[in-house]
Amino acid sequence: MSTPEPILETERLLLRPIGPGDAELQFRTLNTPTIMGHLGGPLTLEAIAEKHAKSSDLFAREGFSFLFVIERETGELVGHCGLKRVDAEGAKNPGDFEIGWIIRDDRWRRGYAREAVEAVLRWAFVTHDAPHVVALTSKRNKASWGLMERVGMRRREDLDFANADFDPEEPTIIVYSITQREWRLARG
């Protein structure tokens, strides 16, 4: 079983498709209460494997999916970041391009999330010609929506919806968005 080659690269990160056998790696490395706290909590190995299968199917069908984020310096898995189609129960915009990410807590505050998000936004708009990209989070996840704002996304209250899967204590999912035009204008 070979590891998939990176398809996106940044100064400090390599982003590669999720491959066979990666569920166990994610389960061990990224599936902690701290990291998964705003996403409904840790998942079972089986649930991660199911998500990986969906991601692999999406990649085969549409050429995008969630990607493992690998630290160049160490070769270690430090997170995942990528694209999928909005499919959360109750969402008002099913089928839109959705970006999402998680970073290992021992790598927080190093700018890795922003670096990965900016690479994936470029992938969405340049490679996949996405008209716009949305991101979903809970109101309490200030780090997440703060990053959304820093990369030029704007709040879309008209797309907010209720779904307790992310955060049972705060079931309102808030949505941010950036259009391809806004993204291109921000980059000059």
C-alpha positions in Angstrom: 0.0 0.0 0.0 1.7 3.2 -1.2 1.2 6.7 0.2 -0.5 9.1 -2.2 1.8 11.8 -3.6 1.2 15.4 -2.5 -1.0 17.5 -4.8 -0.6 20.8 -3.1 2.5 22.3 -1.5 3.2 25.3 0.6 6.4 26.6 2.2 6.0 24.4 5.2 3.3 21.9 4.3 2.5 19.1 1.8 -1.1 18.2 1.2 -1.9 14.8 -0.1 -5.0 12.8 -0.8 -6.2 10.4 2.0 -5.2 6.9 1.0 -5.9 3.3 2.1 -5.0 2.6 5.7 -5.0 6.3 6.7 -8.0 5.9 9.0 -5.8 4.4 11.7 -3.3 7.3 11.4 -6.0 9.9 11.7 -7.6 8.0 14.6 -4.2 8.0 16.5 -3.1 11.5 15.6 -6.0 13.9 15.1 -8.9 12.3 17.0 -8.6 13.9 20.4 -11.2 15.7 22.5 -9.2 18.9 22.1 -8.9 18.8 18.3 -12.4 17.4 17.7 -14.1 19.4 20.4 -15.9 21.8 17.9 -16.8 18.9 15.5 -18.9 16.8 17.8 -16.1 15.1 19.6 -13.8 12.2 18.8 -15.0 9.6 16.2 -14.7 5.9 16.2 -12.2 4.3 13.9 -15.1 3.0 11.8 -16.6 6.5 11.4 -13.3 7.9 10.3 -12.9 5.0 7.8 -16.4 5.9 6.4 -15.5 9.5 6.0 -12.3 8.5 4.2 -14.3 6.3 1.9 -16.6 9.2 1.1 -13.6 11.5 0.6 -11.9 9.0 -1.8 -15.2 8.6 -3.8 -15.5 12.4 -4.1 -11.8 12.7 -5.2 -12.4 10.0 -7.9 -15.6 11.6 -9.0 -14.8 15.4 -8.9 -11.0 15.7 -8.3 -11.2 17.2 -4.9 -11.6 16.0 -1.3 -10.1 16.5 2.1 -6.3 16.1 2.1 -3.8 15.1 4.8 -1.6 18.0 5.9 2.0 16.9 6.3 4.7 19.0 7.9 7.6 19.2 5.5 10.3 19.4 8.2 9.2 16.2 10.1 7.1 14.3 7.6 4.4 14.0 10.3 0.7 14.3 9.9 -0.3 17.6 11.4 -3.9 18.0 10.2 -6.3 17.8 7.3 -7.7 20.4 5.1 -9.7 20.2 1.9 -12.9 20.5 0.0 -16.2 18.7 0.0 -19.8 19.4 -1.0 -22.0 20.8 1.7 -24.0 17.9 3.0 -24.8 18.8 6.7 -28.3 18.1 7.8 -30.3 21.3 7.7 -27.9 23.3 5.6 -29.5 25.8 3.3 -26.9 25.4 0.5 -26.4 21.7 -0.1 -23.9 21.0 -2.9 -21.8 24.1 -2.5 -18.0 23.8 -2.2 -17.1 23.6 1.5 -13.7 24.1 2.9 -12.8 22.5 6.3 -9.7 21.9 8.4 -8.3 20.6 11.6 -4.7 21.0 12.9 -3.0 19.0 15.7 -3.1 21.0 18.9 0.7 20.7 19.4 1.0 22.6 16.1 -1.5 25.4 16.9 -0.4 29.0 16.7 2.2 28.4 13.9 0.0 29.5 11.0 -0.4 26.0 9.6 -4.2 26.3 9.3 -4.0 29.5 7.4 -1.2 28.2 5.1 -3.3 25.1 4.3 -6.6 27.0 3.9 -5.0 29.5 1.5 -3.6 26.6 -0.6 -7.0 24.9 -0.7 -8.8 28.1 -1.6 -6.4 28.5 -4.5 -7.1 24.9 -5.5 -10.9 25.5 -5.3 -10.8 28.7 -7.4 -8.0 28.0 -9.9 -8.1 24.3 -10.4 -11.8 23.6 -9.8 -13.3 26.9 -10.9 -15.5 27.1 -7.8 -17.9 30.1 -8.0 -17.7 30.4 -4.2 -16.5 28.5 -1.2 -18.2 28.3 2.2 -17.0 27.3 5.6 -19.1 26.1 8.5 -18.4 26.3 12.2 -20.1 26.9 15.6 -20.4 30.3 17.2 -18.1 29.2 20.0 -15.3 28.2 17.7 -13.8 31.7 17.6 -10.4 30.4 16.2 -12.1 28.9 13.2 -14.3 31.9 12.3 -11.4 34.2 13.0 -9.4 32.4 10.4 -12.3 32.6 8.0 -12.3 36.4 8.4 -8.5 36.6 8.0 -8.6 34.8 4.7 -11.3 37.2 3.4 -14.4 35.2 4.0 -17.5 37.1 5.1 -20.3 36.1 7.5 -23.4 34.7 5.8 -26.1 34.8 8.4 -28.7 34.0 5.7 -27.1 30.5 5.5 -26.9 29.7 9.2 -28.8 26.6 10.4 -29.4 24.4 13.4 -27.5 21.2 13.7 -26.3 19.8 17.0 -23.8 17.4 15.4 -21.0 20.0 15.6 -21.6 21.5 19.0 -24.6 20.1 21.1 -24.3 23.1 23.5 -24.6 25.6 20.7 -26.5 24.0 17.9 -26.4 27.0 15.5 -24.0 26.5 12.7 -22.6 29.7 11.3 -21.5 30.0 7.7 -18.9 32.1 6.0 -18.3 32.5 2.3 -15.9 33.9 -0.3 -16.6 34.2 -4.0 -14.1 33.6 -6.6 -14.2 37.2 -7.6 -13.6 38.4 -4.0 -10.7 36.0 -3.7 -9.1 37.2 -6.9 -9.6 40.9 -6.0 -7.9 40.3 -2.6 -4.9 38.8 -4.3 -4.5 41.8 -6.7 
